[in-house]
Amino acid sequence: MRPIIWASLVLMGGAFAGLVAVDRLAKHPLAGETGAGETREMHLGAAPAVIDDHVVRLFADARGHHVAKTSVEGRAVRMLVDTGASLVALRESDARAAGLREDPGGMEYSLSTANGIVQARGATIREMRIGSIILRDVEAVILPDTQLGSSLLGMSFLRRLRGFEITDGELTLRG
């Protein structure tokens, strides 16, 4: 009989500790404590988690979007993953920072954006990286900053991967 009482007390104590932890997380879901009892903001989904040489996981941000820290021609570019975008779409300022220019005599595109139809010329990204995944000669377009709120990681990159999937808010890219 005594072992049952002790086991019950241990289980109730564990349940109470779990409830306290859940209550604490509910009050500060995006905060973590420092050693001094202060809080600091934690950015979920800010950096990719490299699983091995060919797999990268991106965690959804607070709005449910997957944001990738990419490298375009060796320059850091923050991109919103957009499976509805046929091509990688770079803001003009991001393309300029990476030294990327429209392809001379390249393809011209009519793109439907939230701001209406926009004309854009194609560009080729010689090297693009996300974590340990590296792709070369990625088809892209460059748009004026006024037409694009964030550079987009579109299907011209994603379709060249071995695969990608979203499970429980986590985007897994397989290079």
N, C-alpha and C positions, 0 to 999 in steps of 0.2 A: 504494500500500500504506500509506504514512504517513497519508493522510487517514482510512483505515478505522481505524487504530490510535487516532488522536486522537478520532475519533467514538466509538469504543468506550469510551475513557477518560472522555469527557464523560458518556456515558450511564450508566456505572457510578457515577460521582461523583454524578449526579442521583438515581439509584436509592438510593444510600447515604444521601443527605440526606433523601430521602423516608422511608426506614425509620427514621431518627433522629426525624423529626417524628411519625410514627405511634406510635413507642414512647413519646415524650414525651406525646402526647395520651392514650394508653392509661393512663399513670400518673396523669394529672390531667385527666379528661374534662370536669369542670365548673369548672375553675380557669383563671385567666388570670394571666400574670405582670405585675407592675408594673415600673416602671423600676428599682427597687431590688432586684430579684431575689426579692421577696416574692410571695406569691400572694394573690389576692382571689377571692371567690366570684362567679360570674356566674349570674344567674337566667335560664334559658332559658324563653321563653314568657311572660315577665312583662308585656310590653307589646306591643300590637298594632303591626304594621308597616303604615303606611298606604301603599298603592300608588298610588292616585289618589283622586279625590273620592268614589268609590263602591266601592272594593275595600279590604278589610282582611284581613290574614293573621295568624293566631294559630298559634304554634308549640307543639307538645306539650311538657308538662313532663316531668320524669324518670320519672313514672309513666304517661306516655302520655295524660294528660288535657289538654284545652284549657281554659285559664283566661282569661277576658276581663276586662279592666279597663273597666267600663261606667260610664256616668253615668246615674243615675235621678233625675229632677227636679233635675238640677244637682249631685247628690252622688255621689261616687265609691263604687262598689259592685263588689267582686270577685265574679265569677260563674263557676261551672263550666258549660261548655257541655254540655247534656244533650238529645240528640235524642229520648230516650225520655220526656221530660217534656212533656206536652201544653201546659202553660202556663209562663210565667215564674213562678218560685216564689221569693219573698223571705223571708229570715229576718226575724222581727219586729223585731230590732234594726236591720237595714239599712233596712227600711221606715220605721221611726220616725226614723232619721237623715235620711232623704230627705223627711220630712214627709208620707209616704203613709199613708192610712188605708183601711180596707175601705169598699167602696161601700155606703152606707146602703140597705137593702132589696135589696142585690145578690144575685147568684147564690151559692148555697151548694154546696160541692163535697165529695164523699167521695173522699179521695186515698189511694192505696196507697203507703206509704213503707217503707223498711227497718225502721221502728219500728212497722209495722202501719197500720191504717186511721185516718186523721185527718180531722176535719171542718175545713173552712176556708171563709172567705168571699172572694169576688172583690174585686179592686181594679183601677183603671185607671191606668196610668202615663201621664201627659200627655206626657212627653218622655223618650225613652231613647236614649242614644248609645253607639256603639262606634267609636272613632276618628272618621272623618268620616261614618259612617253614622248618620242620625238617623231615628227612627220616633216617631210620635205615637199616643196612645191605644192603648197596648199592654195587652192583657188579662193579668192576673196574679192570683196568690193570695199571701196572707201567712200564714206558718206560725210557730208558736212556735220559738224557737231550739233547744229541746230535741228538736224533731222534724226539724230540718233542719241538717245539718252545714255546708252552704254554700248560698248563694243559687244558684239554677239559671237558666241562660239556656235556656228551653225553646222549643217550637215556636210559641207565640203570637208570638214575635219572629222566629224563623228562617223560618217559612213566608211571612212578608211580604217577605222579601228576593227579589231577582231569582234568587238561587241561592246554594248553598254546597256545598263539596266538600272531602274530605280526600284529599290526595295526599302520600305519603311523610311522614306525621306532621304535615303542615301543613294547617290549616283555612283555607280561603279563603272569605270572606263577600263577596257582591256586592250592594250596596244599590241 
